[in-house]
Amino acid sequence: MIHGVAQMWVKQMLNGLMEGTLLVVIVWLLLRLLPRRNSGTRFAVWFSVLISILILPFLGSAWKTGTTASTQPGAAKAPLIIPASWATYMFMIWGLIAAVALARVITGIWQIYKLRRSCTEVRLDELDPAVRGLIEEFRQSRAVSFCISDQIQVPTAIGFLKPAVVMPAWLLKEVSTDELQQVLVHEMTHLHRHDDWTNLVQKVIKSLLFFHPSVWWIEQRLSLEREMACDDAVLARTANARDYAQCLTRVAEKSFLRRQMTLAQAVVNRMGQLSLRVAQILDVNRPGATALWKPAIPLVLAVASLCGISASHAPALIGFEDHRQQQTLNSGTQAAPLQQRATTQNRESIAEPKLVLAKADTNTSAPTSARATKRPAPSLLRAKASAGAGNYLIQQQAVIITTSGNGQNVWQIRTWEIHFVIPDSTYRKNQAPRKST
């Protein structure tokens, strides 16, 4: 069972590499050819593509099974054949790496839980009326708490069961009310869009499909588009792109300095992402609408279905072969001519069976003249074969009809490579067959 599951999983995942890559290329081309859409639409598109990459191999396998069953039982041989034992090793390696990646996701959830418990919730009556009104507005769609903590250096939206916006303690003292409102709108938009759950799904799929290059590329796109979608929400409310860009830059600079100029890769990536965000914020040609373009998700589903159907009609890219079984078949194939030659030599060494003439009751006690006048039919008995032990090939089955001279008596004899001889010389002149094969 383990070997079967391993082969099925590895085959579907490796065959799904081509489907996922094809889907990503087609969707990317469509987004380039179609009019420019907002970040929320692009996020929905790439998130749908990510889900499709996970599901497509199994749907493609089901479609392929149905197509094969309804057309022909035979299937084309995969161009890449690897030993079946490799599937088990590949499955074990995948399981180990995926388990480590999922453990990191679980660790991140646990850290979020500890942060949520350690942070201090801010009373609304202590805040500026504008900030308080903003929080109450967002609470109408989802219950959100406003907290502060000394364990973080950047504003963070914590979701799941108890969503909250956690601010660094220094941020409340060093930013103005307008900048605080912009930061709050950005973080609360994350919770309003349920980015906490979509980010969790994104991380889980990345952990399972860590070997898929397209998944890594989509994961980076989703992280960027998620932030840009929240930036669009802030700009739709404030309508001041320059002030918001300066706010983001100032908050990032302060948090970067408080991290003591660490050259961690995460910080570098965050700064690069921030540069792209600021460039889009200041882009005068960016889409102003924040609503989702409705045909986006159906378009992705249509393209994904097309890729799945195409893959179901295409031959498998990879197949597995059991070398032990193949060696058995090869040895059997090589042994077949040897066995055939041995059988032939054995048959040649065995003398041809000598068939004893069958005894016939011809009433030999009667006079010769009486026998000539009335020709009694000989009762054919079973012939006795004298031959050594061995296998004798039956080449042909035949039915022979022998007729007496006066045309009244007919005998039907079924023979299998035997000799039939009429014992009485009386019947020889009637040209009865002496031997038939």
Sequence and secondary structure as in RCSB ss.txt:
>XXXX:A:sequence
MIHGVAQMWVKQMLNGLMEGTLLVVIVWLLLRLLPRRNSGTRFAVWFSVLISILILPFLGSAWKTGTTASTQPGA
AKAPLIIPASWATYMFMIWGLIAAVALARVITGIWQIYKLRRSCTEVRLDELDPAVRGLIEEFRQSRAVSFCISD
QIQVPTAIGFLKPAVVMPAWLLKEVSTDELQQVLVHEMTHLHRHDDWTNLVQKVIKSLLFFHPSVWWIEQRLSLE
REMACDDAVLARTANARDYAQCLTRVAEKSFLRRQMTLAQAVVNRMGQLSLRVAQILDVNRPGATALWKPAIPLV
LAVASLCGISASHAPALIGFEDHRQQQTLNSGTQAAPLQQRATTQNRESIAEPKLVLAKADTNTSAPTSARATKR
PAPSLLRAKASAGAGNYLIQQQAVIITTSGNGQNVWQIRTWEIHFVIPDSTYRKNQAPRKST
>XXXX:A:secstr
 HHHHHHHHHHHHHHHHHHHHHHHHHHHHHHHHS    HHHHHHHHHHHHHHHHHHHHHHHHHHHHHHHHS S  
   SEEEEHHHHHHHHHHHHHHHHHHHHHHHHHHHHHHHHHHHSEE  GGGS HHHHHHHHHHHTTS  EEEEES
S SS EEE TTS EEEEETTHHHHS HHHHHHHHHHHHHHHHTTHHHHHHHHHHHHHHTTT HHHHHHHHHHHHH
HHHHHHHHHHHHH  HHHHHHHHHHHHHHHHHHTTT   HHHHHHHHHHHHHHHHHT TTS    S  TTHHHHH
HHHHHHHHHHHHHS  SEEEE HHHHHHHHHHHHHHHHHHHHHHHHHHHS   EE        TTS HHHHHHS 
         EE  SS      EEEEEEE TTS  EEEEEEES       GGGTTTT  S   
